Amino acid sequence: DDQHLFSMMADVLIEKDGRPFPDYSEFQGKPVNVDGPTQERLREVLAGRRKICMYDSKMHAANDVVHFKAEENEERLILPFYAFMFWEDWRQQLFAMRFVRDNLVYND
């Protein structure tokens, strides 16, 4: 349910659970487990950010391909795509990352 995920993100942003907004240093050397609770994985992804791209039903219905444009100044996107995306189901996230790793090749 998309609303559940957006609600969870809002809870992190407003510090609903009483913890301060996450900072990068919280996770350096101690990352959240890939199969950890969704809220904890979301806190890690949001560390230092106020907005991320969530692959929800609206994005799924509107796009056959998700493309991150990085060519305004002929610059390249150096970060992996999953640095900008979050999946509520960690199994789907692993599938997407492995699919890209194993099937897409970038030729310069």
N, CA, C and O atoms as CSV, one atom per row, in Angstrom:
chain,resi,resn,atom,element,x,y,z
A,1,ASP,N,N,0.842,-1.184,0.000
A,1,ASP,CA,C,0.000,0.000,0.000
A,1,ASP,C,C,0.885,1.246,0.000
A,1,ASP,O,O,1.684,1.446,0.915
A,2,ASP,N,N,0.742,2.065,-1.011
A,2,ASP,CA,C,1.576,3.255,-1.142
A,2,ASP,C,C,1.409,4.212,0.034
A,2,ASP,O,O,2.392,4.764,0.529
A,3,GLN,N,N,0.172,4.411,0.483
A,3,GLN,CA,C,-0.068,5.339,1.582
A,3,GLN,C,C,0.698,4.946,2.832
A,3,GLN,O,O,1.198,5.803,3.561
A,4,HIS,N,N,0.786,3.669,3.072
A,4,HIS,CA,C,1.522,3.180,4.239
A,4,HIS,C,C,2.985,3.617,4.165
A,4,HIS,O,O,3.556,4.066,5.159
A,5,LEU,N,N,3.580,3.485,2.995
A,5,LEU,CA,C,4.981,3.853,2.817
A,5,LEU,C,C,5.184,5.361,2.958
A,5,LEU,O,O,6.130,5.799,3.612
A,6,PHE,N,N,4.306,6.152,2.351
A,6,PHE,CA,C,4.416,7.605,2.460
A,6,PHE,C,C,4.175,8.065,3.898
A,6,PHE,O,O,4.794,9.024,4.360
A,7,SER,N,N,3.288,7.389,4.591
A,7,SER,CA,C,3.038,7.700,6.000
A,7,SER,C,C,4.271,7.389,6.853
A,7,SER,O,O,4.623,8.151,7.753
A,8,MET,N,N,4.913,6.273,6.561
A,8,MET,CA,C,6.126,5.888,7.276
A,8,MET,C,C,7.235,6.923,7.054
A,8,MET,O,O,7.970,7.267,7.980
A,9,MET,N,N,7.344,7.411,5.824
A,9,MET,CA,C,8.344,8.433,5.518
A,9,MET,C,C,8.033,9.719,6.281
A,9,MET,O,O,8.935,10.348,6.834
A,10,ALA,N,N,6.765,10.109,6.312
A,10,ALA,CA,C,6.363,11.310,7.055
A,10,ALA,C,C,6.695,11.164,8.531
A,10,ALA,O,O,7.127,12.127,9.164
A,11,ASP,N,N,6.501,9.977,9.087
A,11,ASP,CA,C,6.825,9.736,10.498
A,11,ASP,C,C,8.307,9.957,10.775
A,11,ASP,O,O,8.669,10.519,11.808
A,12,VAL,N,N,9.166,9.518,9.858
A,12,VAL,CA,C,10.608,9.723,10.020
A,12,VAL,C,C,10.921,11.212,9.929
A,12,VAL,O,O,11.692,11.739,10.732
A,13,LEU,N,N,10.324,11.889,8.950
A,13,LEU,CA,C,10.603,13.313,8.736
A,13,LEU,C,C,10.179,14.181,9.915
A,13,LEU,O,O,10.858,15.155,10.242
A,14,ILE,N,N,9.057,13.836,10.560
A,14,ILE,CA,C,8.596,14.646,11.698
A,14,ILE,C,C,9.099,14.107,13.040
A,14,ILE,O,O,8.726,14.603,14.103
A,15,GLU,N,N,9.953,13.082,12.965
A,15,GLU,CA,C,10.564,12.493,14.166
A,15,GLU,C,C,9.502,11.989,15.142
A,15,GLU,O,O,9.603,12.190,16.353
A,16,LYS,N,N,8.488,11.332,14.591
A,16,LYS,CA,C,7.344,10.865,15.382
A,16,LYS,C,C,7.727,9.923,16.519
A,16,LYS,O,O,7.114,9.943,17.586
A,17,ASP,N,N,8.751,9.095,16.281
A,17,ASP,CA,C,9.133,8.122,17.315
A,17,ASP,C,C,10.059,8.718,18.382
A,17,ASP,O,O,10.546,8.000,19.255
A,18,GLY,N,N,10.299,10.026,18.307
A,18,GLY,CA,C,11.124,10.688,19.314
A,18,GLY,C,C,12.609,10.705,19.005
A,18,GLY,O,O,13.377,11.396,19.675
A,19,ARG,N,N,13.019,9.947,17.992
A,19,ARG,CA,C,14.434,9.959,17.604
A,19,ARG,C,C,14.687,11.132,16.672
A,19,ARG,O,O,13.815,11.503,15.886
A,20,PRO,N,N,15.878,11.720,16.755
A,20,PRO,CA,C,16.173,12.829,15.834
A,20,PRO,C,C,16.251,12.346,14.397
A,20,PRO,O,O,16.433,11.157,14.134
A,21,PHE,N,N,16.109,13.295,13.463
A,21,PHE,CA,C,16.204,12.963,12.052
A,21,PHE,C,C,17.543,12.271,11.814
A,21,PHE,O,O,18.566,12.724,12.329
A,22,PRO,N,N,17.557,11.179,11.041
A,22,PRO,CA,C,18.785,10.397,10.877
A,22,PRO,C,C,19.906,11.163,10.164
A,22,PRO,O,O,19.672,11.941,9.239
A,23,ASP,N,N,21.101,10.913,10.622
A,23,ASP,CA,C,22.305,11.506,10.044
A,23,ASP,C,C,23.171,10.363,9.499
A,23,ASP,O,O,23.101,9.231,9.978
A,24,TYR,N,N,23.984,10.682,8.492
A,24,TYR,CA,C,24.858,9.657,7.897
A,24,TYR,C,C,25.690,8.932,8.945
A,24,TYR,O,O,25.865,7.715,8.875
A,25,SER,N,N,26.197,9.677,9.910
A,25,SER,CA,C,27.110,9.091,10.896
A,25,SER,C,C,26.460,7.966,11.702
A,25,SER,O,O,27.152,7.090,12.221
A,26,GLU,N,N,25.142,7.994,11.805
A,26,GLU,CA,C,24.423,6.937,12.528
A,26,GLU,C,C,24.656,5.555,11.921
A,26,GLU,O,O,24.610,4.547,12.626
A,27,PHE,N,N,24.906,5.513,10.619
A,27,PHE,CA,C,24.960,4.249,9.904
A,27,PHE,C,C,26.356,3.884,9.403
A,27,PHE,O,O,26.544,2.804,8.844
A,28,GLN,N,N,27.322,4.752,9.591
A,28,GLN,CA,C,28.682,4.457,9.142
A,28,GLN,C,C,29.251,3.313,9.973
A,28,GLN,O,O,29.345,3.402,11.197
A,29,GLY,N,N,29.622,2.252,9.297
A,29,GLY,CA,C,30.165,1.082,9.966
A,29,GLY,C,C,29.124,0.191,10.614
A,29,GLY,O,O,29.461,-0.874,11.132
A,30,LYS,N,N,27.866,0.607,10.596
A,30,LYS,CA,C,26.793,-0.210,11.173
A,30,LYS,C,C,25.506,-0.049,10.358
A,30,LYS,O,O,24.523,0.518,10.836
A,31,PRO,N,N,25.529,-0.561,9.113
A,31,PRO,CA,C,24.347,-0.440,8.260
A,31,PRO,C,C,23.184,-1.296,8.765
A,31,PRO,O,O,23.377,-2.273,9.488
A,32,VAL,N,N,21.996,-0.910,8.373
A,32,VAL,CA,C,20.798,-1.690,8.700
A,32,VAL,C,C,20.816,-2.945,7.835
A,32,VAL,O,O,21.182,-2.880,6.661
A,33,ASN,N,N,20.430,-4.068,8.392
A,33,ASN,CA,C,20.373,-5.321,7.626
A,33,ASN,C,C,19.450,-5.167,6.431
A,33,ASN,O,O,18.438,-4.470,6.504
A,34,VAL,N,N,19.801,-5.817,5.336
A,34,VAL,CA,C,19.006,-5.733,4.112
A,34,VAL,C,C,17.568,-6.194,4.348
A,34,VAL,O,O,16.647,-5.699,3.698
A,35,ASP,N,N,17.369,-7.126,5.259
A,35,ASP,CA,C,16.027,-7.613,5.576
A,35,ASP,C,C,15.510,-7.028,6.889
A,35,ASP,O,O,14.606,-7.586,7.511
A,36,GLY,N,N,16.087,-5.904,7.303
A,36,GLY,CA,C,15.666,-5.247,8.537
A,36,GLY,C,C,14.273,-4.648,8.405
A,36,GLY,O,O,13.692,-4.637,7.319
A,37,PRO,N,N,13.743,-4.152,9.515
A,37,PRO,CA,C,12.409,-3.535,9.473
A,37,PRO,C,C,12.366,-2.378,8.461
A,37,PRO,O,O,13.329,-1.623,8.320
A,38,THR,N,N,11.256,-2.262,7.778
A,38,THR,CA,C,11.115,-1.247,6.733
A,38,THR,C,C,11.416,0.148,7.261
A,38,THR,O,O,12.112,0.918,6.601
A,39,GLN,N,N,10.908,0.482,8.430
A,39,GLN,CA,C,11.127,1.835,8.982
A,39,GLN,C,C,12.615,2.096,9.213
A,39,GLN,O,O,13.089,3.206,8.973
A,40,GLU,N,N,13.354,1.089,9.674
A,40,GLU,CA,C,14.788,1.280,9.909
A,40,GLU,C,C,15.547,1.431,8.593
A,40,GLU,O,O,16.461,2.249,8.496
A,41,ARG,N,N,15.176,0.649,7.581
A,41,ARG,CA,C,15.820,0.782,6.268
A,41,ARG,C,C,15.512,2.151,5.665
A,41,ARG,O,O,16.371,2.768,5.035
A,42,LEU,N,N,14.276,2.622,5.864
A,42,LEU,CA,C,13.887,3.932,5.360
A,42,LEU,C,C,14.656,5.035,6.082
A,42,LEU,O,O,15.087,5.999,5.448
A,43,ARG,N,N,14.831,4.912,7.376
A,43,ARG,CA,C,15.630,5.903,8.123
A,43,ARG,C,C,17.045,5.979,7.562
A,43,ARG,O,O,17.606,7.066,7.422
A,44,GLU,N,N,17.618,4.828,7.245
A,44,GLU,CA,C,18.975,4.805,6.702
A,44,GLU,C,C,19.029,5.511,5.344
A,44,GLU,O,O,19.941,6.295,5.084
A,45,VAL,N,N,18.056,5.232,4.487
A,45,VAL,CA,C,18.024,5.852,3.163
A,45,VAL,C,C,17.802,7.359,3.270
A,45,VAL,O,O,18.353,8.121,2.476
A,46,LEU,N,N,17.011,7.791,4.232
A,46,LEU,CA,C,16.709,9.210,4.398
A,46,LEU,C,C,17.819,9.993,5.105
A,46,LEU,O,O,17.768,11.222,5.145
A,47,ALA,N,N,18.796,9.321,5.651
A,47,ALA,CA,C,19.855,10.018,6.396
A,47,ALA,C,C,20.432,11.151,5.557
A,47,ALA,O,O,21.020,10.922,4.500
A,48,GLY,N,N,20.255,12.377,6.044
A,48,GLY,CA,C,20.770,13.545,5.348
A,48,GLY,C,C,19.921,14.017,4.185
A,48,GLY,O,O,20.284,14.985,3.517
A,49,ARG,N,N,18.802,13.360,3.923
A,49,ARG,CA,C,17.922,13.732,2.800
A,49,ARG,C,C,16.525,13.999,3.330
A,49,ARG,O,O,16.125,13.443,4.353
A,50,ARG,N,N,15.802,14.826,2.653
A,50,ARG,CA,C,14.408,15.084,3.018
A,50,ARG,C,C,13.442,14.508,1.990
A,50,ARG,O,O,12.232,14.475,2.214
A,51,LYS,N,N,13.982,14.054,0.861
A,51,LYS,CA,C,13.128,13.544,-0.202
A,51,LYS,C,C,13.871,12.455,-0.958
A,51,LYS,O,O,15.067,12.575,-1.223
A,52,ILE,N,N,13.152,11.388,-1.306
A,52,ILE,CA,C,13.705,10.328,-2.125
A,52,ILE,C,C,12.655,9.917,-3.154
A,52,ILE,O,O,11.488,10.295,-3.047
A,53,CYS,N,N,13.070,9.159,-4.126
A,53,CYS,CA,C,12.164,8.648,-5.151
A,53,CYS,C,C,11.671,7.273,-4.688
A,53,CYS,O,O,12.460,6.337,-4.560
A,54,MET,N,N,10.376,7.161,-4.441
A,54,MET,CA,C,9.830,5.871,-4.038
A,54,MET,C,C,9.085,5.251,-5.209
A,54,MET,O,O,8.205,5.877,-5.800
A,55,TYR,N,N,9.437,4.035,-5.534
A,55,TYR,CA,C,8.800,3.334,-6.638
A,55,TYR,C,C,7.438,2.854,-6.158
A,55,TYR,O,O,7.311,1.772,-5.586
A,56,ASP,N,N,6.423,3.675,-6.400
A,56,ASP,CA,C,5.075,3.359,-5.956
A,56,ASP,C,C,4.198,2.987,-7.152
A,56,ASP,O,O,4.685,2.905,-8.280
A,57,SER,N,N,2.928,2.767,-6.909
A,57,SER,CA,C,2.042,2.340,-7.993
A,57,SER,C,C,1.893,3.429,-9.061
A,57,SER,O,O,1.742,3.115,-10.242
A,58,LYS,N,N,1.932,4.695,-8.664
A,58,LYS,CA,C,1.833,5.790,-9.634
A,58,LYS,C,C,3.037,5.779,-10.580
A,58,LYS,O,O,2.879,5.911,-11.793
A,59,MET,N,N,4.231,5.621,-10.024
A,59,MET,CA,C,5.441,5.574,-10.846
A,59,MET,C,C,5.419,4.333,-11.738
A,59,MET,O,O,5.806,4.395,-12.905
A,60,HIS,N,N,4.974,3.230,-11.195
A,60,HIS,CA,C,4.919,1.987,-11.952
A,60,HIS,C,C,3.982,2.115,-13.161
A,60,HIS,O,O,4.312,1.670,-14.260
A,61,ALA,N,N,2.823,2.720,-12.946
A,61,ALA,CA,C,1.838,2.852,-14.016
A,61,ALA,C,C,2.278,3.864,-15.084
A,61,ALA,O,O,1.896,3.741,-16.248
A,62,ALA,N,N,3.066,4.844,-14.695
A,62,ALA,CA,C,3.432,5.928,-15.612
A,62,ALA,C,C,4.703,5.670,-16.411
A,62,ALA,O,O,4.955,6.366,-17.395
A,63,ASN,N,N,5.498,4.702,-16.020
A,63,ASN,CA,C,6.806,4.527,-16.646
A,63,ASN,C,C,7.106,3.084,-17.000
A,63,ASN,O,O,6.985,2.182,-16.172
A,64,ASP,N,N,7.499,2.887,-18.243
A,64,ASP,CA,C,8.021,1.576,-18.623
A,64,ASP,C,C,9.478,1.478,-18.196
A,64,ASP,O,O,9.980,0.399,-17.882
A,65,VAL,N,N,10.149,2.635,-18.191
A,65,VAL,CA,C,11.569,2.709,-17.835
A,65,VAL,C,C,11.762,3.901,-16.916
A,65,VAL,O,O,11.184,4.963,-17.146
A,66,VAL,N,N,12.566,3.738,-15.882
A,66,VAL,CA,C,12.915,4.858,-15.009
A,66,VAL,C,C,14.303,5.311,-15.427
A,66,VAL,O,O,15.259,4.536,-15.382
A,67,HIS,N,N,14.410,6.574,-15.834
A,67,HIS,CA,C,15.674,7.101,-16.344
A,67,HIS,C,C,16.114,8.295,-15.518
A,67,HIS,O,O,15.352,9.245,-15.338
A,68,PHE,N,N,17.341,8.249,-15.015
A,68,PHE,CA,C,17.906,9.366,-14.267
A,68,PHE,C,C,18.808,10.154,-15.212
A,68,PHE,O,O,19.918,9.723,-15.525
A,69,LYS,N,N,18.336,11.289,-15.656
A,69,LYS,CA,C,19.079,12.103,-16.613
A,69,LYS,C,C,20.216,12.833,-15.898
A,69,LYS,O,O,20.013,13.442,-14.847
A,70,ALA,N,N,21.401,12.765,-16.473
A,70,ALA,CA,C,22.562,13.423,-15.871
A,70,ALA,C,C,23.478,13.955,-16.961
A,70,ALA,O,O,24.677,13.678,-16.966
A,71,GLU,N,N,22.909,14.717,-17.881
A,71,GLU,CA,C,23.735,15.144,-19.004
A,71,GLU,C,C,23.708,16.649,-19.260
A,71,GLU,O,O,24.184,17.093,-20.304
A,72,GLU,N,N,23.175,17.432,-18.353
A,72,GLU,CA,C,23.093,18.872,-18.580
A,72,GLU,C,C,24.459,19.479,-18.877
A,72,GLU,O,O,24.593,20.274,-19.807
A,73,ASN,N,N,25.448,19.122,-18.118
A,73,ASN,CA,C,26.808,19.637,-18.318
A,73,ASN,C,C,27.737,18.533,-18.804
A,73,ASN,O,O,28.941,18.558,-18.548
A,74,GLU,N,N,27.161,17.566,-19.506
A,74,GLU,CA,C,27.901,16.393,-19.956
A,74,GLU,C,C,28.540,15.650,-18.776
A,74,GLU,O,O,29.619,15.070,-18.894
A,75,GLU,N,N,27.853,15.688,-17.659
A,75,GLU,CA,C,28.319,14.973,-16.475
A,75,GLU,C,C,27.699,13.590,-16.454
A,75,GLU,O,O,26.671,13.339,-17.083
A,76,ARG,N,N,28.340,12.707,-15.723
A,76,ARG,CA,C,27.842,11.342,-15.621
A,76,ARG,C,C,27.296,11.102,-14.222
A,76,ARG,O,O,27.780,11.665,-13.240
A,77,LEU,N,N,26.297,10.268,-14.154
A,77,LEU,CA,C,25.733,9.869,-12.874
A,77,LEU,C,C,26.634,8.788,-12.307
A,77,LEU,O,O,26.671,7.671,-12.822
A,78,ILE,N,N,27.351,9.114,-11.259
A,78,ILE,CA,C,28.346,8.187,-10.733
A,78,ILE,C,C,27.738,7.206,-9.716
A,78,ILE,O,O,28.238,6.094,-9.547
A,79,LEU,N,N,26.683,7.618,-9.059
A,79,LEU,CA,C,26.064,6.766,-8.057
A,79,LEU,C,C,25.198,5.699,-8.709
A,79,LEU,O,O,24.662,5.919,-9.795
A,80,PRO,N,N,25.051,4.546,-8.063
A,80,PRO,CA,C,24.145,3.531,-8.605
A,80,PRO,C,C,22.691,3.998,-8.470
A,80,PRO,O,O,22.360,4.776,-7.576
A,81,PHE,N,N,21.843,3.519,-9.357
A,81,PHE,CA,C,20.445,3.956,-9.367
A,81,PHE,C,C,19.758,3.744,-8.030
A,81,PHE,O,O,18.905,4.541,-7.639
A,82,TYR,N,N,20.114,2.687,-7.328
A,82,TYR,CA,C,19.401,2.378,-6.087
A,82,TYR,C,C,19.766,3.314,-4.946
A,82,TYR,O,O,19.182,3.221,-3.866
A,83,ALA,N,N,20.719,4.211,-5.161
A,83,ALA,CA,C,21.021,5.228,-4.164
A,83,ALA,C,C,19.883,6.242,-4.074
A,83,ALA,O,O,19.792,6.997,-3.106
A,84,PHE,N,N,19.013,6.254,-5.089
A,84,PHE,CA,C,17.927,7.221,-5.154
A,84,PHE,C,C,16.556,6.596,-4.998
A,84,PHE,O,O,15.553,7.309,-5.029
A,85,MET,N,N,16.484,5.300,-4.832
A,85,MET,CA,C,15.182,4.637,-4.793
A,85,MET,C,C,15.045,3.793,-3.527
A,85,MET,O,O,16.030,3.360,-2.930
A,86,PHE,N,N,13.792,3.576,-3.143
A,86,PHE,CA,C,13.514,2.757,-1.966
A,86,PHE,C,C,12.316,1.858,-2.266
A,86,PHE,O,O,11.285,2.315,-2.760
A,87,TRP,N,N,12.472,0.593,-1.961
A,87,TRP,CA,C,11.379,-0.379,-2.088
A,87,TRP,C,C,10.998,-0.829,-0.688
A,87,TRP,O,O,11.866,-1.124,0.133
A,88,GLU,N,N,9.712,-0.880,-0.420
A,88,GLU,CA,C,9.262,-1.337,0.892
A,88,GLU,C,C,9.614,-2.810,1.099
A,88,GLU,O,O,10.028,-3.207,2.188
A,89,ASP,N,N,9.452,-3.608,0.062
A,89,ASP,CA,C,9.764,-5.035,0.150
A,89,ASP,C,C,11.233,-5.245,-0.212
A,89,ASP,O,O,11.619,-5.037,-1.362
A,90,TRP,N,N,12.039,-5.645,0.734
A,90,TRP,CA,C,13.481,-5.789,0.517
A,90,TRP,C,C,13.793,-6.854,-0.533
A,90,TRP,O,O,14.834,-6.792,-1.188
A,91,ARG,N,N,12.896,-7.834,-0.700
A,91,ARG,CA,C,13.123,-8.868,-1.720
A,91,ARG,C,C,13.049,-8.267,-3.121
A,91,ARG,O,O,13.837,-8.624,-3.996
A,92,GLN,N,N,12.098,-7.353,-3.331
A,92,GLN,CA,C,11.985,-6.685,-4.630
A,92,GLN,C,C,13.204,-5.792,-4.878
A,92,GLN,O,O,13.680,-5.680,-6.008
A,93,GLN,N,N,13.697,-5.166,-3.826
A,93,GLN,CA,C,14.877,-4.321,-3.967
A,93,GLN,C,C,16.086,-5.140,-4.392
A,93,GLN,O,O,16.825,-4.741,-5.292
A,94,LEU,N,N,16.290,-6.285,-3.745
A,94,LEU,CA,C,17.413,-7.145,-4.119
A,94,LEU,C,C,17.264,-7.643,-5.551
A,94,LEU,O,O,18.237,-7.693,-6.303
A,95,PHE,N,N,16.036,-8.014,-5.928
A,95,PHE,CA,C,15.819,-8.474,-7.295
A,95,PHE,C,C,16.195,-7.387,-8.297
A,95,PHE,O,O,16.897,-7.658,-9.271
A,96,ALA,N,N,15.730,-6.151,-8.062
A,96,ALA,CA,C,16.007,-5.046,-8.993
A,96,ALA,C,C,17.506,-4.771,-9.086
A,96,ALA,O,O,18.034,-4.590,-10.183
A,97,MET,N,N,18.188,-4.737,-7.959
A,97,MET,CA,C,19.627,-4.461,-7.976
A,97,MET,C,C,20.378,-5.577,-8.698
A,97,MET,O,O,21.278,-5.302,-9.491
A,98,ARG,N,N,20.020,-6.817,-8.435
A,98,ARG,CA,C,20.697,-7.941,-9.089
A,98,ARG,C,C,20.378,-8.007,-10.573
A,98,ARG,O,O,21.241,-8.343,-11.384
A,99,PHE,N,N,19.129,-7.683,-10.932
A,99,PHE,CA,C,18.753,-7.688,-12.337
A,99,PHE,C,C,19.590,-6.686,-13.122
A,99,PHE,O,O,20.120,-7.009,-14.185
A,100,VAL,N,N,19.706,-5.474,-12.598
A,100,VAL,CA,C,20.507,-4.448,-13.270
A,100,VAL,C,C,21.970,-4.874,-13.327
A,100,VAL,O,O,22.610,-4.755,-14.372
A,101,ARG,N,N,22.497,-5.364,-12.228
A,101,ARG,CA,C,23.894,-5.792,-12.196
A,101,ARG,C,C,24.180,-6.878,-13.218
A,101,ARG,O,O,25.211,-6.847,-13.889
A,102,ASP,N,N,23.274,-7.834,-13.337
A,102,ASP,CA,C,23.514,-9.001,-14.175
A,102,ASP,C,C,23.097,-8.845,-15.637
A,102,ASP,O,O,23.551,-9.608,-16.490
A,103,ASN,N,N,22.234,-7.861,-15.939
A,103,ASN,CA,C,21.668,-7.794,-17.279
A,103,ASN,C,C,21.888,-6.496,-18.050
A,103,ASN,O,O,21.722,-6.475,-19.270
A,104,LEU,N,N,22.246,-5.445,-17.386
A,104,LEU,CA,C,22.451,-4.173,-18.081
A,104,LEU,C,C,23.943,-3.849,-18.113
A,104,LEU,O,O,24.640,-3.931,-17.102
A,105,VAL,N,N,24.405,-3.481,-19.298
A,105,VAL,CA,C,25.827,-3.147,-19.473
A,105,VAL,C,C,25.903,-1.753,-20.064
A,105,VAL,O,O,25.223,-1.443,-21.043
A,106,TYR,N,N,26.724,-0.925,-19.471
A,106,TYR,CA,C,26.931,0.443,-19.980
A,106,TYR,C,C,28.214,0.481,-20.792
A,106,TYR,O,O,29.284,0.137,-20.289
A,107,ASN,N,N,28.109,0.895,-22.031
A,107,ASN,CA,C,29.279,1.058,-22.874
A,107,ASN,C,C,29.499,2.542,-23.124
A,107,ASN,O,O,28.597,3.242,-23.585
A,108,ASP,N,N,30.672,3.005,-22.825
A,108,ASP,CA,C,30.995,4.425,-22.984
A,108,ASP,C,C,31.363,4.737,-24.410
A,108,ASP,O,O,31.666,5.885,-24.733
